[in-house]
Each structure stands twice: as structure tokens, then as C-alpha cells.
Amino acid sequence: METNIKLNSLVFNEVLPYLSYNNNYKRILELSLISKQSFQIIQNLLTHKHIIKIEPNNLINLIKKSRENNKYELFLIKYKELEIIHFNHCNQYSKGILKKIKSKLLEQCEQLKKVIFNSASVQYDTMDENPTYDNFYEFRCLDLFWYTEVLPYSTETELIDDLYIFSFEFLSRYPNSKKISISTSNSDTLMHLENLDGIIRNCYSTVEVIKFDYHHTPHNFVGKVINSKSPAIKSFTVRLGNDDTSKLVANLFRESEISKNNTLKVLKLKYCEEISTPYLNEEPTEFLETLIGNQTLETLGLELFDVSNSEKLSPLIQVPNIKTLICSPYSFDAFLLHCNENHNITTLKVGWDSYHCYFGHIDLATALLNFLKNNNSSLHSIIFPRMLYNLKEIINKERNNINNNIKNITFKISKKYK
């Protein structure tokens, strides 16, 4: 028997900001047309709060049409009131014509003071001396990508000297950036990434997140980040590879004194994506022992490790501030068992790298079913990167079981795993 639940207008208006959040422009437009009130709510959100998921030139053209048709009140964004526009992404094409975009936007939006891009690719233009066009633009996340033909030179002098010693001074030209995502070409070519100190030096007071997307993280850089004394850095994603044995990983973080770091809240250890098949470490215990004494970490990603025995995770019990764990699909069973033993853990997330297709043959559903029958954990949520086969059936079956202990657990599907 199906039950249709209808929301009254008051409730709908309350949830509308959540329904419209992070949606594309077309979907937001559809929601705005449901009622006059919904139009006004979304109009206010887009004008003053939400990220606009539309290309800048497309927005300019829409505004021009609105002006030509003299239908300002019917336009979804009150462009005459706009002081800040928050776009989603600035690609390489957009960056090449930012000067022209600035001129056109100011022509259409008289009150406009700043344009914020949620992310921007920094690749060919590292020697641009004024990428923000006098602080008109702000870039929250910088996606750094380089390869042998395009290297991160900041000045003509670096380019001419060609010593593969990069200052990363160009990062200082992007004030207020909050996140740096580092990528390189996926090849065996030497990328000269031994010295990345300049990344920290030029973003010391603002960058909160440093993430390696698939390239191996230099060991000396791990120590520099953890010991940087930067009050800003809150999240660090490290990529390690086949040569980084469990012993080496433990020594790396022990020497970096991770136990004394008091700024990081998120630490993720992932497998380096330079080769196609991961050979995950199986012994996380010694690394986890290096965390004992740390009082600020809240989220720990352990996708680097293939854990088959939950006892190998036992040192985590001595780090009570860690509330969220991220595991590889291979380790799901062991992590579920650990959650029964470690009542500090409230969220378990199954990690997923799009570079590897190692998810399909792993039976996560059976592991979940076995866990639910004996659940004594404090878990509030379990997050999967995609819908599991017969997941709904398993959950509903257990919820109908009078002896079940999963009423407080929320099961979620990650829209995009980061």
C-alpha cells in the first residue's frame, strides 16, 4: 500500500532552501515556478545566498534579455540588487576572458562589487600578475594541475632559470583561497615535486584544505603541513603508494608529531593513483598508535589500508575525539565490527575513488546485514558512495524486526565523494 504525503505550503516553503541547494539552474527554475511564494524565496536565495550554477556568459545573456523585455520583476535573480555573485566553477576558458566578463557584469549589475568562484583551474596562467582583476574576483578553491610542458612557474626568472625549483609565489595573488587541490599528469615522467614548501608559505593564513587528488604526496611535505603552525589548515588529504609500507607510514607521521598537532580536524590517507591497481597496506595499527594524544582530529580516512581484522583498529579507542571514519570498500566489514567496540564513532563512510573501479565485486550488503543483526554501536549514519544492491530491502527488513537496533542509524548515499 502506497502512502502519498503532501506538504502544506508552510512546510514546503521551509524545506525549499534545502531542495534548491546545490542544484543546477534549470532545476531551481522549476522549483521557483511552483508558486508565487516559492519564486520569491528562490529569487532571494539566488540574489543573496546560493551559488549560481550557470556560466557567467549565460547569466549575462539572460540578464540582457530580461532588460530588453522589461521584465525585471519576473527574472529569477534581482540583478539590480546584486552586490556579490557566487558562481560554481571557473574553467580555463572562463579565466581567459575574465577581464571581458568583469566589464559585462558591471554593465548589467550596477551594484556589483565582487564575483566569487567556488573553484578555479590554475594551469596555464601561473604567471598572471593580476588574476583577481584588482580583487573583483575571489577564488575559494584552486585546482592546481601541471605536467612536463606546463610547470608552475610564478615569474619569468623561474622560467628562464628552469631549475625546477618552484616558489609557488603565484598563490599569493589569490587572496582568501580556502582550498588547494593538487594534481599532475598521470604518468611516469618526473614531475619535480620534491619541494612544495612554497604552497604553505604563500597560503599560510587562509587555506583550510590541502588535498592531493592522485599524485604521490612528498614525504617532506607531509611533515611541513603537520608542523606548519598555520592556524588555518583544517583538512589534509595524503596520497601514498606501494613503496610506503605500513612501517614507513607510521614513522612518517610519528616524526611529524601528528599527536601534537592541534589544528587539523580532518586527515585522509589514500592510495596514490599513479598506477592502476592498488595494493593496500594491511597493518594500520602502528600508524594509529601515532595518533594517541591528538585532541583535535575529528575525521580520519584510512582508505590506504585494507583491514581484515577489527583488532588492528583498536588504538582508535584511545583517540576519543575522532567521530568519523572513512574506510576502503575492502575494509567495510572490519570497520563495522570496530564501531561495535569503539563507541566514539558516530559516522562511518565507505570511501570511493573514481580512478579505480574496485567496488563492484565487493559484497558490502552482506557485511551490513551481518552487522545490523548484532549492532551495539553508537553509529548515527553510514554513508555509501552509491546505492548498494538490495540495500533498501535489507534496511526495511531489519527495521521491521522487533529486536533491531538500527532505529537511530541514517543511511545515506554520497552525491559526490571527496
C-alpha positions as CSV (number, residue, x, y, z in Angstrom):
1,M,0.0,0.0,0.0
2,E,1.5,3.3,-1.1
3,T,1.1,6.4,1.1
4,N,1.1,9.8,-0.6
5,I,2.4,12.6,1.7
6,K,1.5,16.1,0.7
7,L,3.4,19.0,2.2
8,N,1.4,22.1,3.1
9,S,2.6,25.4,1.7
10,L,4.2,26.4,5.0
11,V,6.2,23.3,5.4
12,F,7.2,23.4,1.7
13,N,8.5,26.9,2.0
14,E,10.6,25.8,5.0
15,V,12.3,23.0,3.1
16,L,12.6,24.8,-0.2
17,P,16.1,26.2,0.5
18,Y,17.3,22.7,1.1
19,L,15.6,21.3,-2.0
20,S,17.2,24.0,-4.2
21,Y,20.6,23.9,-2.6
22,N,23.4,22.7,-5.0
23,N,21.0,22.2,-7.9
24,N,21.6,23.4,-11.4
25,Y,19.8,26.5,-12.7
26,K,17.2,24.6,-14.7
27,R,16.1,22.6,-11.6
28,I,16.0,25.7,-9.5
29,L,13.9,27.4,-12.1
30,E,11.4,24.5,-12.0
31,L,11.1,24.8,-8.2
32,S,10.6,28.5,-8.4
33,L,7.5,28.1,-10.7
34,I,5.6,26.0,-8.2
35,S,4.1,29.1,-6.5
36,K,4.5,32.8,-6.2
37,Q,6.0,32.3,-2.7
38,S,8.5,29.7,-3.9
39,F,9.5,32.1,-6.7
40,Q,10.2,34.9,-4.2
41,I,12.1,32.6,-1.8
42,I,14.4,31.3,-4.6
43,Q,14.8,34.7,-6.0
44,N,16.1,35.9,-2.6
45,L,18.4,32.9,-2.3
46,L,20.0,33.3,-5.7
47,T,20.3,37.0,-5.2
48,H,21.9,36.9,-1.8
49,K,23.0,33.4,-0.8
50,H,23.2,30.5,-3.2
51,I,25.9,29.6,-5.7
52,I,24.6,30.2,-9.2
53,K,25.3,27.1,-11.3
54,I,25.4,28.7,-14.6
55,E,28.2,30.0,-16.8
56,P,28.9,33.8,-16.4
57,N,28.3,34.5,-20.1
58,N,25.0,32.6,-20.0
59,L,23.9,34.7,-17.0
60,I,24.9,37.9,-18.8
61,N,22.8,36.9,-21.8
62,L,19.8,36.1,-19.7
63,I,20.0,39.5,-17.9
64,K,20.3,41.2,-21.3
65,K,17.1,39.5,-22.5
66,S,15.3,40.5,-19.3
67,R,16.3,44.1,-19.8
68,E,15.2,44.1,-23.5
69,N,11.8,42.6,-22.5
70,N,11.5,44.9,-19.5
71,K,10.6,42.0,-17.2
72,Y,12.9,42.6,-14.2
73,E,10.4,41.5,-11.6
74,L,9.9,38.2,-13.4
75,F,13.6,37.4,-13.6
76,L,14.9,34.8,-11.1
77,I,17.8,37.0,-9.9
78,K,17.4,40.6,-8.8
79,Y,20.5,41.7,-10.7
80,K,19.9,45.4,-9.9
81,E,20.4,44.5,-6.2
82,L,23.4,42.1,-6.7
83,E,26.5,43.1,-4.7
84,I,28.1,39.6,-4.8
85,I,27.7,36.8,-7.4
86,H,28.8,33.3,-6.3
87,F,29.5,31.1,-9.3
88,N,30.3,27.4,-9.1
89,H,33.4,26.9,-11.3
90,C,35.8,29.0,-13.3
91,N,37.4,26.8,-16.1
92,Q,40.4,27.6,-18.2
93,Y,38.2,29.1,-20.9
94,S,36.4,31.4,-18.4
95,K,39.7,32.6,-16.9
96,G,41.0,33.6,-20.4
97,I,38.2,36.2,-20.7
98,L,37.7,37.3,-17.1
99,K,38.5,40.9,-18.0
100,K,35.7,41.0,-20.6
101,I,33.3,39.2,-18.2
102,K,34.0,41.8,-15.5
103,S,33.2,44.6,-17.8
104,K,29.9,43.0,-19.0
105,L,28.8,42.1,-15.5
106,L,29.4,45.7,-14.2
107,E,27.4,46.9,-17.2
108,Q,24.4,44.8,-16.3
109,C,24.7,44.8,-12.4
110,E,25.2,48.4,-11.2
111,Q,25.7,47.4,-7.5
112,L,28.1,44.5,-8.1
113,K,31.3,44.6,-6.0
114,K,32.6,41.1,-6.2
115,V,32.4,37.8,-8.0
116,I,33.3,34.6,-6.1
117,F,34.1,31.4,-7.9
118,N,33.7,28.2,-5.8
119,S,36.6,26.7,-7.6
120,A,39.1,27.6,-10.4
121,S,41.6,25.7,-12.5
122,V,45.1,27.2,-12.3
123,Q,47.2,25.6,-15.1
124,Y,48.5,27.8,-17.9
125,D,48.2,31.2,-16.1
126,T,50.5,30.9,-13.1
127,M,52.5,34.0,-14.2
128,D,49.4,36.2,-14.4
129,E,50.2,39.1,-12.1
130,N,46.6,40.2,-11.5
131,P,44.3,37.1,-11.7
132,T,41.7,38.7,-9.4
133,Y,41.5,41.9,-11.5
134,D,42.0,44.2,-8.6
135,N,40.2,41.9,-6.1
136,F,37.0,41.9,-8.2
137,Y,37.2,38.1,-8.4
138,E,37.7,35.7,-5.5
139,F,38.6,32.1,-5.9
140,R,37.7,29.8,-3.0
141,C,39.3,26.6,-4.3
142,L,42.3,26.4,-6.5
143,D,42.7,23.3,-8.7
144,L,46.5,23.1,-9.4
145,F,47.4,21.0,-12.4
146,W,50.7,20.7,-14.2
147,Y,52.7,18.4,-16.4
148,T,56.1,18.4,-18.2
149,E,55.0,21.0,-20.8
150,V,53.2,23.3,-18.3
151,L,55.0,23.7,-15.0
152,P,54.0,26.0,-12.1
153,Y,56.4,28.9,-12.7
154,S,55.5,32.1,-10.9
155,T,57.9,34.5,-12.6
156,E,59.8,34.9,-15.8
157,T,63.0,34.4,-13.8
158,E,61.9,30.9,-12.7
159,L,61.0,30.1,-16.2
160,I,64.3,31.3,-17.6
161,D,66.4,29.6,-14.9
162,D,64.5,26.4,-15.5
163,L,65.9,24.7,-12.4
164,Y,62.6,23.0,-11.4
165,I,62.6,25.0,-8.2
166,F,59.1,26.5,-7.8
167,S,58.3,29.3,-5.4
168,F,54.5,29.0,-5.8
169,E,54.5,32.7,-5.2
170,F,51.6,32.9,-7.7
171,L,49.3,31.5,-5.0
172,S,49.7,34.8,-3.0
173,R,47.9,36.5,-5.9
174,Y,44.8,34.6,-5.0
175,P,43.9,36.0,-1.5
176,N,41.2,34.4,0.5
177,S,41.5,31.0,-1.2
178,K,40.3,28.3,1.2
179,K,41.3,25.1,-0.5
180,I,44.1,23.8,-2.7
181,S,43.7,20.7,-4.8
182,I,46.9,19.3,-6.3
183,S,47.0,17.2,-9.5
184,T,49.6,16.3,-12.0
185,S,49.6,14.3,-15.2
186,N,49.1,10.6,-14.6
187,S,52.5,9.4,-16.0
188,D,55.9,8.1,-15.0
189,T,57.6,11.3,-16.1
190,L,59.5,13.0,-13.3
191,M,57.3,15.9,-12.1
192,H,59.9,17.7,-9.8
193,L,57.6,17.8,-6.8
194,E,60.2,17.3,-4.1
195,N,59.9,20.8,-2.7
196,L,56.4,22.2,-2.2
197,D,57.1,24.4,0.8
198,G,56.0,27.5,-1.2
199,I,52.4,26.2,-1.2
200,I,52.3,26.6,2.6
201,R,54.3,29.8,2.7
202,N,52.1,31.6,0.2
203,C,48.8,30.5,1.7
204,Y,49.7,30.4,5.3
205,S,46.8,32.3,6.8
206,T,43.9,31.4,4.6
207,V,44.0,27.9,3.2
208,E,42.0,25.5,5.2
209,V,42.1,22.4,3.0
210,I,45.1,20.8,1.1
211,K,44.3,17.8,-1.0
212,F,46.3,15.6,-3.3
213,D,44.0,14.3,-6.0
214,Y,46.0,11.3,-7.2
215,H,49.7,12.2,-7.2
216,H,52.0,10.8,-4.6
217,T,52.5,13.2,-1.7
218,P,56.2,14.0,-1.0
219,H,57.1,12.8,2.5
220,N,58.8,16.0,3.5
221,F,55.6,17.9,2.6
222,V,53.6,15.8,5.0
223,G,55.8,16.9,7.8
224,K,55.7,20.5,6.7
225,V,51.9,20.6,6.7
226,I,51.5,18.9,10.0
227,N,54.2,21.1,11.6
228,S,53.3,24.3,9.7
229,K,51.8,26.0,12.8
230,S,49.3,27.5,10.4
231,P,46.1,28.3,12.3
232,A,44.1,27.9,9.1
233,I,44.8,24.3,7.8
234,K,42.0,22.1,9.0
235,S,42.0,19.2,6.4
236,F,44.8,17.3,4.7
237,T,44.4,14.5,2.1
238,V,47.6,12.5,1.6
239,R,48.4,10.1,-1.2
240,L,50.9,7.3,-0.6
241,G,51.9,4.4,-2.8
242,N,53.3,0.9,-3.0
243,D,56.7,1.8,-1.6
244,D,55.1,3.3,1.5
245,T,54.9,0.3,3.8
246,S,52.9,0.3,7.0
247,K,56.1,0.8,8.9
248,L,57.1,3.7,6.8
249,V,53.7,5.4,7.1
250,A,53.8,5.0,10.8
251,N,57.4,6.5,11.0
252,L,56.3,9.4,8.7
253,F,53.5,10.5,11.0
254,R,55.5,9.8,14.2
255,E,58.3,12.0,13.0
256,S,55.8,14.7,12.0
257,E,54.4,14.5,15.6
258,I,50.8,14.2,14.5
259,S,49.9,13.5,18.1
260,K,50.8,17.1,19.0
261,N,49.1,18.8,16.0
262,N,46.3,21.0,17.4
263,T,44.7,22.4,14.2
264,L,43.9,19.5,11.8
265,K,40.3,18.3,12.1
266,V,40.4,16.0,9.0
267,L,43.2,13.7,7.9
268,K,42.7,11.3,5.0
269,L,45.2,8.7,3.9
270,K,44.5,7.5,0.4
271,Y,46.2,5.3,-2.2
272,C,48.4,7.0,-4.8
273,E,46.7,6.9,-8.2
274,E,49.8,6.8,-10.3
275,I,49.3,3.1,-11.1
276,S,46.0,1.4,-12.0
277,T,45.8,-1.3,-9.3
278,P,46.0,-0.5,-5.6
279,Y,48.0,-2.8,-3.3
280,L,46.7,-1.5,0.0
281,N,48.6,-1.8,3.3
282,E,47.2,-4.3,5.7
283,E,48.7,-3.1,9.0
284,P,47.3,0.2,10.2
285,T,48.0,-0.4,13.9
286,E,51.4,1.2,14.2
287,F,50.2,4.3,12.4
288,L,47.1,4.6,14.6
289,E,49.3,4.5,17.7
290,T,51.0,7.7,16.5
291,L,47.6,9.5,16.8
292,I,47.3,8.8,20.5
293,G,47.5,12.1,22.3
294,N,46.0,14.1,19.4
295,Q,43.0,16.1,20.7
296,T,41.7,17.9,17.6
297,L,41.2,15.3,14.8
298,E,37.5,14.5,14.2
299,T,37.5,12.7,10.9
300,L,40.1,10.0,9.8
301,G,40.3,8.5,6.4
302,L,42.0,5.1,6.2
303,E,41.4,4.1,2.6
304,L,45.1,3.4,2.3
305,F,44.7,0.3,4.4
306,D,43.0,-3.0,3.6
307,V,41.9,-4.1,7.1
308,S,40.6,-7.6,7.6
309,N,40.7,-7.7,11.4
310,S,39.0,-5.1,13.5
311,E,41.5,-5.6,16.3
312,K,44.1,-3.8,14.1
313,L,41.9,-0.6,14.6
314,S,41.8,-0.8,18.4
315,P,44.3,2.1,19.1
316,L,41.5,4.4,17.8
317,I,39.6,3.8,21.0
318,Q,42.3,5.9,22.7
319,V,41.6,8.9,20.4
320,P,38.1,9.7,21.6
321,N,37.8,13.0,19.6
322,I,37.7,11.0,16.3
323,K,34.0,10.6,15.5
324,T,34.0,9.9,11.7
325,L,35.9,7.1,10.0
326,I,36.3,6.6,6.2
327,C,37.3,3.1,5.0
328,S,38.0,1.4,1.7
329,P,35.3,-1.0,0.4
330,Y,37.7,-3.9,1.2
331,S,37.7,-3.0,4.9
332,F,34.0,-2.3,5.4
333,D,33.4,-5.5,7.4
334,A,36.3,-4.9,9.8
335,F,35.3,-1.2,10.3
336,L,31.7,-2.2,11.2
337,L,33.0,-4.6,13.8
338,H,35.3,-1.8,15.2
339,C,32.3,0.5,15.5
340,N,30.7,-2.1,17.8
341,E,33.8,-1.8,20.0
342,N,34.5,1.9,19.7
343,H,31.5,3.9,20.9
344,N,33.2,7.2,20.0
345,I,32.4,6.6,16.3
346,T,29.1,8.1,15.1
347,T,29.7,8.1,11.3
348,L,31.2,5.5,9.0
349,K,31.8,6.4,5.4
350,V,32.7,3.9,2.6
351,G,35.4,5.6,0.5
352,W,35.5,5.6,-3.2
353,D,38.0,6.9,-5.8
354,S,36.6,7.3,-9.3
355,Y,40.1,6.4,-10.7
356,H,39.6,2.8,-9.6
357,C,36.7,0.5,-10.3
358,Y,37.3,-1.9,-7.5
359,F,33.9,-1.6,-5.9
360,G,31.6,-3.9,-7.9
361,H,32.7,-7.3,-6.8
362,I,32.8,-6.5,-3.0
363,D,29.7,-7.7,-1.1
364,L,29.0,-4.7,1.2
365,A,25.4,-5.7,1.6
366,T,26.2,-9.0,3.3
367,A,28.6,-7.3,5.7
368,L,26.0,-4.7,6.5
369,L,23.3,-7.3,7.1
370,N,25.6,-9.2,9.5
371,F,26.4,-6.0,11.3
372,L,22.8,-5.0,11.8
373,K,21.9,-8.3,13.4
374,N,24.5,-7.6,16.2
375,N,24.7,-3.8,16.3
376,N,25.8,-2.4,19.6
377,S,27.5,0.7,18.1
378,S,26.9,4.4,18.6
379,L,26.6,5.0,14.8
380,H,24.2,7.7,13.7
381,S,25.0,7.4,10.0
382,I,26.5,5.0,7.4
383,I,27.4,6.6,4.1
384,F,27.8,4.8,0.8
385,P,29.3,6.2,-2.4
386,R,26.4,4.7,-4.4
387,M,23.2,2.6,-3.8
388,L,24.0,-1.0,-2.9
389,Y,22.1,-3.8,-4.5
390,N,19.1,-4.6,-2.2
391,L,20.2,-2.1,0.4
392,K,16.6,-0.8,0.9
393,E,15.4,-4.4,1.3
394,I,18.0,-5.1,4.0
395,I,17.2,-1.9,5.9
396,N,13.5,-2.3,5.8
397,K,13.7,-6.0,6.8
398,E,15.8,-5.1,9.9
399,R,13.6,-2.1,10.8
400,N,10.6,-4.4,10.9
401,N,12.4,-6.8,13.2
402,I,11.2,-6.2,16.7
403,N,14.7,-6.8,18.1
404,N,16.5,-4.5,15.7
405,N,18.9,-1.8,17.0
406,I,19.2,0.4,13.9
407,K,16.4,2.9,14.5
408,N,18.9,5.7,15.2
409,I,21.1,5.0,12.1
410,T,20.6,7.0,8.9
411,F,21.8,5.5,5.7
412,K,23.0,8.0,3.1
413,I,24.2,7.9,-0.5
414,S,27.0,10.4,-1.2
415,K,26.3,12.6,-4.2
416,K,30.0,13.2,-4.8
417,Y,32.7,11.5,-2.8
418,K,35.6,13.9,-1.8
